Amino acid sequence: MTFYTSLSGLQAAQTDMSTISNNLANVSSNGFKKSRSDFADVMATSFYTDPKTQVGMGTMLTQNVQQFGEGNLKTTGGALDLAISGDGFFAVQTGSGSSGAQAYTRNGSFTVGQDHTIIDAQGSALLAYPVDASGNVTATGTDGLAKVTIPTTSGTPVATSKVTLDVNLATGAAAPAATFDRTIPSTYNNSATTTIYDGAGNAQTLTNYFVRDAKADTDTSSGWTMYSYAGDQQLTSGGAAGVPVSFDKTGTMTSPASATGFDAFTSSTTGLQQTISLDLAGSTQKASAFSVTARSQDGASVGEFSGISVGKDGVITASFSNGDSKALGKVAVANFTTPTGLRQLGNSYWSPTGISGTATLGSPGDNGYGSLLSGTVEGSNVDMTEELVNLIAAQRNFQANSKALDTQSQLIQTIFQIQS
């Protein structure tokens, strides 16, 4: 009997060391949850056995319990590095296409894949609730989850047709001595630039040059001439290169009385004709220095994807170079009645079982669901010092049972020698 008792102790200690070794091996695995081996004694008994004379027959493994305590949170600064503070798991789709299975993980280290979906290091796609333009969830439940795909562009190109430019021109500005030449700064007083767009959404620079007229009388009224260029093309209004700009004694603009319509010019990028008007209605002439007080235009470019962010509410938002932003989905947090019953799949993945129950889904911060942190990754919950102490204890247990087995072997050998 002693042989089998000591053998069960050796097996138990070896199992304990294997569990501890696995914990230590994954001390740097993001989202990893340590396990603990639980054992129970083995008794051989019957109804007639005197309880005062019972002797145990060793030990046996009852369960390997997963410990779902929160791991250390590590700040990374990456927008798609996500962590759940509290209860819950991220839902991911393993495999490719629609045939992949759903799995759950605490490892929120995500990136953008080649197909523009949000994936983890194993290529599994993050699953989220679909949302409308305002970020409101439009479907729920596990069947409502979908991959998050990031569009590469946003918006429709619109050619600029009107520019509004409000400037202040200095009352005491002196007229340049030489004829206007935009390549010679001394031939104009001030300039202002505005980005405009052609029909394909290509950006061009509209530059307006302001030249003080030599005949201006600063005590009564003041006159200026404005020259305009779209890229390298000089714009004309009614065939004239310069547009007169004048103010009254109070500094209020009197001319032009309405928006200046420029003659058609050819876009340098598309080769198509384009017309544009310029509204200077809010411009003034005061003693203060030249300044641009307002500037706008009605054109738009096609925005290129420039960045992504995830809010505390779980809404994933993509931003684009044209200033557009688009809500792509909302991170779903999954929870289980008994998380310790989840089946480990490796790669910090779990799948539900009859013990764990099916996944219930909610939003970050909801009652019973953890809060979402962006720019943070959850490390393993393995305490190296604790595991090393447990490893020493398991080693001592193994040595003690080994010694008991050796002692029993010596006793049997002695008995054999007596009988011979």
Residue, then its C-alpha position, 0 to 999 in steps of 0.5 A: m500500500t505504501f508504494y501506491t500511496s507514495l506514488s500518488g504523492l509523486q504524481a501529485a507533486q509532479t502535476d503541481m510542478s507542471t502547473i507552476s512551470n506553465n505559469l512561470a513560462n507565461v509570465s510575459s504572455n499578455g492576457f494569460k491567467k495562471s492556474r492552481s492545482d487542487f488535490a484531495d485525499v483518497m480513502a478506502t472505506s466501507f460501512y463496516t470500517d472502523p473510522k478510528t483505524q482508517v488509513g489514507m491511500g494517497t492523493m489525487l488531482t481534483q481540478n486545475v483551477q484557472q485564476f481570473g484575477e486581473g493582471n498588471l496593466k501596462t501603458t503602451g500609448g497605442a490606440l489599438d492596445l486595449a485592456i479591460s479593467g474588471d470582468g469581461f473578455f474581448a470577442v474575436q473570430t479565429g480563422s479566415g472568412s465566415s467559417g472562423a469560430q468565436a473565441y474570447t481573450r483578455n489580450g487586447s493587443f490589436t493592430v490593423g491587418q492587410d485587409h484593413t480589419i482590426i486583428d490580434a497577433q494571431g490574425s484573429a479579427l476583433l468583433a464589435y457591435p455595428v454602429d450608425a454615424s452617431g455611434n449608436v449600436t444597431a445590432t446586439g447579441t453574439d449574432g450581431l457581432a461583426k469584424v471592424t473594417i477600416p475604410t482607406t478614404s472618406g468623403t466625396p471631392v467637391a471643387t471650390s467655388k467660393v472663398t471667403l477671406d476677411v483681412n485687415l490692411a494697415t492704414g499707414a502702409a506705404a505704396p511699393a516703389a516698383t511694379f507688382d511682381r509676386t516673385i519680388p516681396s518688395t513689390y507688394n505689401n501683404s499676401a494671404t494663402t488659402t487651400i482650394y480644391d479642384g473637381a478631383g479633390n486635389a489641393q491647390t493654393l490660392t494666393n492673394y497679394f495686396v498692393r497699396d496704391a500710390k495715389a491713396d490718400t490715407d486721411t480720407s480714403s484708401g485704395w489697394t489693388m489685389y492680385s490673385y493666383a491659383g498655383d502658378q496661374q494668375l486669375t483675372s476678373g473681367g479680363a483685368a489682372g488686378v481687383p481694386v479694393s477701397f475703404d472709407k474713413t471708418g475703415t469699412m470696405t466700399s469696393p468691391a461691393s460684392a464677391t469678385g468672380f474670377d474668369a475660368f482657369t484651368s486646374s493644374t492637376t485635372g486640366l479641367q476648367q474651374t471658376i471661383s469667386l472671392d468674398l472680401a466683405g468682412s475686410t477692414q482697414k485699421a491702424s493695426a498690422f495686417s492680419v487674416t481674421a477669417r478664412s473659409q472655402d466650400g471645396a472638399s478633398v477625399g480624406e485619406f485614413s490618418g488615425i484611429s481611436v477607441g473611446k471609453d465607451g468602446v466606440i472605434t473612430a477612424s479619422f481622415s486627412n480631410g477632417d472627417s471622422k467615422a464611427l466604425g463599431k463599438v467594442a463588445v465585452a463578453n462575460f460568463t456565469t462561471p469563467t473558471g469553466l472556460r476551456q483554454l485553447g492556447n494563445s490566451y484564447w478561451s471558448p465557452t463550455g457547459i460549465s462556464g455558460t454561454a457568453t453574455l455581451g454588454s458595453p464597457g462600463d455597464n453593470g457587471y462589465g469592466s471598463l475599457l482602457s485604450g493605450t494599455v495592455e493587460g499582462s499575465n497575472v502570474d506573481m513570479t515570487e509566489e510561483l517560485v515559492n510554490l515550486i520549492a514547496a512542490q519540489r520538497n513534496f516530491q522529495a518527501n514522497s520519493k524518500a517514503l518510497d525508498t524507505q518502503s523499498q528498504l523495509i521490504q528488502t530487510i523482510f526478504q533477508i530475514q526470510s532467507 
